[in-house]
Amino acid sequence: MTNRIKQLAALGQAAWLDFISRDLLRSGRLRELVEAGVTGVTSNPTILQKAVAAGNDYDAQIAELAQASQSTKAIYEALALTDIAEAADQLRSVYNETHARDGFVSIEVSPNLAHDTDGTVAEARRLFHAIGRPNVMIKVPATDAGLPAVTTLIGEGINVNVTLIFALPMYARVMQAYLDGVRRFAASGHPAGLVSSVASFFVSRIDTLVDQQLNERIANGAEHLEALLGRAAIASAKVAYSMYKPVFAGEAFNELRASGARVQRPLWASTSTKNPAYPDTMYVTPLIGPNTINTLPPQTLEAIQDHGVIAQSIEQELDQARAELARIQEAGIDLAAVTDQLLADGVRLFAESFEQLLANIETKRAELKQAG
């Protein structure tokens, strides 16, 4: 059977799994995926909330902590840190074999800290040191408050996954925040290659909102806009990659590169297809290229393994991508307003999932404590 995940790797793209659960870790399934070529794991409050709510895999640990009179928040953190540490251990061989280029697992700071720089820095430090594995990345949202936190954390040698990037101007700021941080880290006498970062550019959600606005115009007689449906997200990602190359492949990075600094790889996130009318590999096949990552939900990973078309594609049709974004703007769709809304919605949805996760844990905590 063709191993398309390893074909992706041969073209320079890492495949990470956008999912974590206790069952994945303890059934041996993650180890199987690593053997198949998966080289990282990402998590978020929504993923963990669904994992805890789905069954009883976490009940024993919840019961033990409940009997020890641990708070709901403390129980949540214990569950999350256990999963992240186990995933990091199972990915450690990848981290070692790739000389710390890959093999990472990501954990999010509380989404309630999205607009709190100092709070983000403090929680990121605490989580990173509590897990105690070098192949952990702390996820920090690309907000105005998040960016200085990114610089501070990178400057301290804490790996960062900058998440919830939707806007191209924000992506430029994310790259600069990383560069400022890695310069600070190197200036303090540390080997620059000991810290890593990825920039998580969220894809499918852009199409969801832009398509909604395009369809409103099409319904009012602008049928010529139909050709732009499902084009905004891929076009945005292609333009983002064109921004990445001159920053990290150009002269500006030469000094840092010579000191061993790593590029901040673009990571394509939110790559499951939300619209059933679109192909299930829609946010993978056009975005393959060197020094990129695609973090794939399980169903998208399966689709790629089954029938994905694997070829260098990220730099193809770049002029067309720019033209499509211009046409979307000309149609009266304010892409800056779209990406602002997506960022606000992303923070809000993760915060809601986080609160629901705490509520689920509290319910189980009470039930299990009473049963015990």
C-alpha positions as CSV (number, residue, x, y, z in Angstrom):
1,M,0.0,0.0,0.0
2,T,1.3,3.5,-0.9
3,N,2.3,5.5,2.2
4,R,1.2,9.0,1.2
5,I,2.3,10.4,4.6
6,K,5.8,9.5,3.9
7,Q,5.4,10.9,0.3
8,L,4.5,14.2,2.0
9,A,7.6,14.0,4.1
10,A,9.7,13.4,1.0
11,L,8.4,16.7,-0.4
12,G,9.2,18.6,2.8
13,Q,5.8,18.6,4.5
14,A,5.3,17.1,8.0
15,A,2.0,15.4,8.8
16,W,0.8,16.1,12.4
17,L,-2.3,14.6,14.0
18,D,-4.9,17.2,15.1
19,F,-6.3,15.0,17.8
20,I,-5.4,13.5,21.2
21,S,-7.2,11.2,23.6
22,R,-6.3,8.7,26.3
23,D,-7.4,5.8,24.1
24,L,-5.2,7.0,21.2
25,L,-2.2,7.0,23.5
26,R,-2.8,3.7,25.4
27,S,-4.2,1.6,22.6
28,G,-1.0,1.8,20.7
29,R,-2.7,3.7,17.9
30,L,-0.4,6.8,18.1
31,R,2.7,4.6,17.9
32,E,1.2,3.0,14.8
33,L,0.7,6.4,13.3
34,V,4.2,7.5,14.1
35,E,5.5,4.4,12.4
36,A,3.4,5.3,9.4
37,G,5.0,8.7,9.2
38,V,3.0,11.1,11.5
39,T,5.6,13.3,13.3
40,G,3.6,15.5,15.7
41,V,0.3,16.0,17.6
42,T,-1.8,19.1,18.2
43,S,-4.5,19.5,20.8
44,N,-6.9,22.2,21.8
45,P,-9.7,22.6,24.4
46,T,-12.4,21.4,21.9
47,I,-10.5,18.2,21.2
48,L,-9.9,17.4,24.9
49,Q,-13.5,18.3,25.8
50,K,-14.8,15.8,23.3
51,A,-12.3,13.2,24.5
52,V,-13.3,13.5,28.2
53,A,-17.0,13.6,27.3
54,A,-16.8,10.6,24.9
55,G,-16.5,7.8,27.5
56,N,-14.8,6.7,30.7
57,D,-11.1,6.7,29.7
58,Y,-10.4,9.5,32.2
59,D,-12.7,8.4,35.0
60,A,-10.0,6.6,37.0
61,Q,-7.8,9.6,37.2
62,I,-10.7,12.0,37.8
63,A,-11.9,9.7,40.7
64,E,-8.4,9.5,42.2
65,L,-8.0,13.3,42.1
66,A,-11.5,13.9,43.4
67,Q,-10.9,11.7,46.4
68,A,-7.8,13.8,47.0
69,S,-10.1,16.9,47.0
70,Q,-8.5,18.4,43.9
71,S,-10.4,21.3,42.3
72,T,-12.0,21.0,38.9
73,K,-9.3,23.2,37.3
74,A,-6.5,21.2,39.0
75,I,-8.1,17.9,37.7
76,Y,-8.4,19.4,34.2
77,E,-4.7,20.3,34.2
78,A,-3.7,16.9,35.5
79,L,-5.6,15.2,32.7
80,A,-4.2,17.4,30.0
81,L,-0.6,17.2,31.3
82,T,-0.8,13.4,31.5
83,D,-1.9,13.2,27.9
84,I,0.6,15.7,26.6
85,A,3.5,14.1,28.5
86,E,2.6,10.6,27.2
87,A,2.2,11.9,23.6
88,A,5.6,13.7,23.9
89,D,7.2,10.4,25.2
90,Q,5.8,8.5,22.2
91,L,7.0,11.2,19.8
92,R,10.5,11.5,21.4
93,S,12.1,9.1,19.0
94,V,11.0,11.4,16.1
95,Y,12.4,14.4,18.0
96,N,15.7,12.6,18.5
97,E,15.9,11.2,15.0
98,T,15.2,14.6,13.4
99,H,17.6,16.4,15.7
100,A,14.8,18.4,17.3
101,R,13.2,19.5,14.1
102,D,10.0,17.5,14.6
103,G,8.3,15.2,17.0
104,F,6.4,17.9,18.9
105,V,3.1,17.9,20.8
106,S,1.2,21.1,21.5
107,I,-0.9,22.2,24.4
108,E,-2.9,25.4,24.6
109,V,-2.7,28.1,27.3
110,S,-6.1,28.9,28.7
111,P,-8.2,30.7,26.0
112,N,-9.3,33.0,28.7
113,L,-5.8,34.5,28.6
114,A,-5.9,35.4,24.9
115,H,-5.8,39.1,25.7
116,D,-3.5,38.9,28.7
117,T,0.2,39.0,27.9
118,D,1.6,38.5,31.4
119,G,-1.0,35.8,32.2
120,T,-0.1,33.9,29.0
121,V,3.6,34.1,29.7
122,A,3.2,32.9,33.3
123,E,0.9,30.0,32.3
124,A,3.1,29.0,29.4
125,R,6.2,28.9,31.6
126,R,4.4,26.8,34.2
127,L,2.9,24.3,31.7
128,F,6.2,23.9,29.8
129,H,8.2,23.2,33.0
130,A,5.5,21.0,34.6
131,I,5.5,18.7,31.5
132,G,9.3,18.7,31.5
133,R,9.8,17.4,27.9
134,P,11.8,19.3,25.3
135,N,9.4,18.3,22.5
136,V,6.4,20.2,23.8
137,M,5.1,23.4,22.2
138,I,2.9,25.8,24.0
139,K,0.1,27.2,21.9
140,V,-0.4,31.0,22.1
141,P,-3.0,32.8,20.0
142,A,-2.1,35.4,17.4
143,T,-3.7,38.3,19.2
144,D,-2.2,41.7,20.0
145,A,-1.5,40.5,23.5
146,G,-0.3,37.1,22.3
147,L,2.6,38.3,20.1
148,P,4.7,39.9,22.8
149,A,4.2,36.7,24.8
150,V,5.5,34.7,21.9
151,T,8.7,36.9,21.8
152,T,9.2,36.5,25.5
153,L,8.7,32.7,25.5
154,I,10.9,32.1,22.5
155,G,13.5,34.3,24.1
156,E,13.4,32.0,27.1
157,G,13.8,28.8,25.0
158,I,10.1,27.7,25.3
159,N,8.8,26.3,22.1
160,V,5.7,28.1,20.8
161,N,2.9,27.1,18.4
162,V,1.4,30.4,17.4
163,T,-2.2,29.6,16.7
164,L,-5.4,31.1,15.3
165,I,-3.7,33.0,12.5
166,F,-6.2,34.0,9.8
167,A,-5.0,37.4,8.5
168,L,-1.9,37.9,6.2
169,P,-0.8,41.1,8.0
170,M,-1.0,39.2,11.3
171,Y,1.1,36.4,9.9
172,A,3.8,38.9,9.1
173,R,3.7,40.1,12.7
174,V,3.9,36.5,13.9
175,M,7.1,35.9,12.0
176,Q,8.6,39.0,13.4
177,A,7.7,38.1,16.9
178,Y,9.5,34.8,16.5
179,L,12.6,36.4,15.0
180,D,12.7,38.9,17.9
181,G,12.5,36.1,20.3
182,V,15.1,33.8,18.7
183,R,17.5,36.8,18.5
184,R,17.0,37.4,22.2
185,F,17.5,33.7,23.0
186,A,20.7,33.6,20.9
187,A,22.0,36.8,22.5
188,S,21.7,35.3,25.9
189,G,24.3,32.7,25.0
190,H,22.0,29.8,24.2
191,P,22.4,27.7,21.0
192,A,19.7,29.2,18.7
193,G,18.6,25.7,17.5
194,L,17.3,24.7,20.9
195,V,14.0,26.6,20.5
196,S,11.4,25.9,17.9
197,S,8.1,27.5,16.7
198,V,5.4,26.9,14.1
199,A,2.9,29.4,12.8
200,S,-0.6,27.9,12.6
201,F,-2.5,29.4,9.7
202,F,-6.2,28.3,9.9
203,V,-7.6,27.5,6.6
204,S,-11.1,26.1,6.1
205,R,-12.8,28.5,8.5
206,I,-11.8,31.3,6.1
207,D,-13.9,29.7,3.3
208,T,-16.8,29.1,5.6
209,L,-17.2,32.8,6.3
210,V,-16.3,34.1,2.9
211,D,-18.5,31.6,1.1
212,Q,-21.4,32.7,3.3
213,Q,-20.9,36.3,2.2
214,L,-20.4,35.3,-1.5
215,N,-23.6,33.2,-1.5
216,E,-25.5,36.2,-0.2
217,R,-24.3,38.2,-3.2
218,I,-24.9,35.2,-5.6
219,A,-28.5,34.9,-4.4
220,N,-29.0,38.6,-5.2
221,G,-27.9,38.1,-8.8
222,A,-24.1,38.1,-8.8
223,E,-23.8,34.7,-10.3
224,H,-20.3,35.5,-11.7
225,L,-19.0,35.2,-8.1
226,E,-19.7,31.4,-8.0
227,A,-16.1,30.8,-9.3
228,L,-14.8,32.3,-6.1
229,L,-16.6,29.9,-3.8
230,G,-14.1,27.7,-1.9
231,R,-11.1,29.7,-3.1
232,A,-10.4,32.3,-0.3
233,A,-8.7,29.9,2.1
234,I,-6.3,28.2,-0.3
235,A,-5.4,31.5,-1.9
236,S,-4.7,33.0,1.5
237,A,-2.4,30.1,2.5
238,K,-0.5,30.3,-0.8
239,V,0.1,34.0,-0.3
240,A,1.2,33.3,3.3
241,Y,3.8,30.9,2.1
242,S,5.0,33.4,-0.4
243,M,5.5,35.8,2.6
244,Y,7.3,33.1,4.5
245,K,10.0,32.4,1.9
246,P,11.7,35.8,1.7
247,V,11.8,36.0,5.5
248,F,13.4,32.6,6.2
249,A,15.1,31.8,2.9
250,G,16.5,35.3,2.4
251,E,19.4,37.3,3.5
252,A,17.6,38.7,6.6
253,F,17.8,35.3,8.2
254,N,21.4,34.5,7.3
255,E,23.0,35.5,10.6
256,L,20.4,33.5,12.6
257,R,20.7,30.6,10.2
258,A,24.4,30.6,10.7
259,S,23.9,30.4,14.5
260,G,21.7,27.3,14.0
261,A,18.3,29.0,14.3
262,R,15.4,27.1,12.9
263,V,12.8,28.5,10.6
264,Q,9.3,29.0,11.9
265,R,7.4,26.6,9.7
266,P,4.0,27.5,8.5
267,L,1.4,25.0,9.8
268,W,-1.9,24.6,8.0
269,A,-4.6,24.1,10.6
270,S,-8.3,23.7,10.4
271,T,-7.9,21.4,7.4
272,S,-11.0,19.3,7.7
273,T,-13.5,20.1,4.9
274,K,-16.5,21.8,6.5
275,N,-18.6,22.0,3.3
276,P,-19.7,18.4,2.2
277,A,-19.8,19.7,-1.4
278,Y,-16.0,20.1,-1.4
279,P,-13.4,17.3,-1.6
280,D,-12.3,15.8,1.7
281,T,-8.6,16.5,0.9
282,M,-9.3,20.0,-0.3
283,Y,-7.1,21.7,2.3
284,V,-4.2,19.3,1.9
285,T,-3.4,18.7,-1.8
286,P,-3.0,22.3,-2.9
287,L,-0.8,23.2,0.1
288,I,2.1,20.8,-0.1
289,G,5.6,22.2,0.0
290,P,9.0,22.4,1.7
291,N,9.2,23.4,5.4
292,T,5.5,23.2,6.0
293,I,3.2,21.2,8.3
294,N,-0.3,20.1,7.9
295,T,-2.1,19.1,11.1
296,L,-4.8,16.6,10.1
297,P,-7.9,15.5,12.0
298,P,-8.2,11.7,11.9
299,Q,-10.7,11.6,9.1
300,T,-8.6,13.9,6.9
301,L,-5.5,11.8,7.6
302,E,-7.4,8.7,6.6
303,A,-8.6,10.4,3.4
304,I,-5.1,11.4,2.5
305,Q,-3.8,7.9,3.1
306,D,-6.6,6.5,1.0
307,H,-6.7,8.8,-2.1
308,G,-4.7,11.9,-1.6
309,V,-2.8,13.3,-4.6
310,I,0.7,14.1,-3.4
311,A,2.7,16.6,-5.4
312,Q,4.5,19.9,-4.8
313,S,1.7,22.4,-5.0
314,I,2.0,25.3,-2.5
315,E,3.8,27.6,-5.0
316,Q,1.5,26.7,-8.0
317,E,-1.0,29.3,-9.2
318,L,0.2,32.0,-6.9
319,D,-0.7,34.8,-9.3
320,Q,-4.2,33.3,-9.5
321,A,-4.4,33.2,-5.7
322,R,-3.6,36.9,-5.4
323,A,-6.1,37.7,-8.2
324,E,-8.8,35.7,-6.4
325,L,-8.3,37.5,-3.2
326,A,-8.4,40.8,-5.1
327,R,-11.7,39.8,-6.8
328,I,-13.2,38.8,-3.4
329,Q,-12.3,42.3,-2.1
330,E,-13.8,43.9,-5.2
331,A,-17.0,42.0,-4.6
332,G,-17.4,44.0,-1.4
333,I,-16.1,41.4,1.0
334,D,-13.8,43.0,3.6
335,L,-11.2,40.3,4.2
336,A,-9.7,42.2,7.2
337,A,-13.2,42.3,8.8
338,V,-13.6,38.5,8.0
339,T,-10.3,37.6,9.6
340,D,-10.9,39.8,12.6
341,Q,-14.2,38.0,13.1
342,L,-12.6,34.6,12.7
343,L,-10.0,35.4,15.3
344,A,-12.6,36.6,17.8
345,D,-14.8,33.6,17.0
346,G,-11.9,31.2,17.4
347,V,-10.9,32.6,20.8
348,R,-14.6,32.5,21.9
349,L,-15.2,29.0,20.7
350,F,-12.1,27.6,22.4
351,A,-13.1,29.5,25.6
352,E,-16.6,27.9,25.4
353,S,-15.1,24.5,24.9
354,F,-12.8,25.1,27.8
355,E,-15.7,26.0,30.1
356,Q,-17.7,23.0,28.8
357,L,-14.7,20.8,29.5
358,L,-14.5,22.1,33.1
359,A,-18.3,21.5,33.5
360,N,-17.9,17.9,32.2
361,I,-15.1,17.3,34.7
362,E,-17.0,18.8,37.5
363,T,-20.0,16.6,36.8
364,K,-17.8,13.5,36.7
365,R,-15.8,14.6,39.7
366,A,-19.0,14.9,41.8
367,E,-20.4,11.5,40.5
368,L,-17.2,9.6,41.0
369,K,-16.5,11.1,44.4
370,Q,-19.9,10.2,45.6
371,A,-19.6,6.6,44.1
372,G,-16.2,6.3,45.8
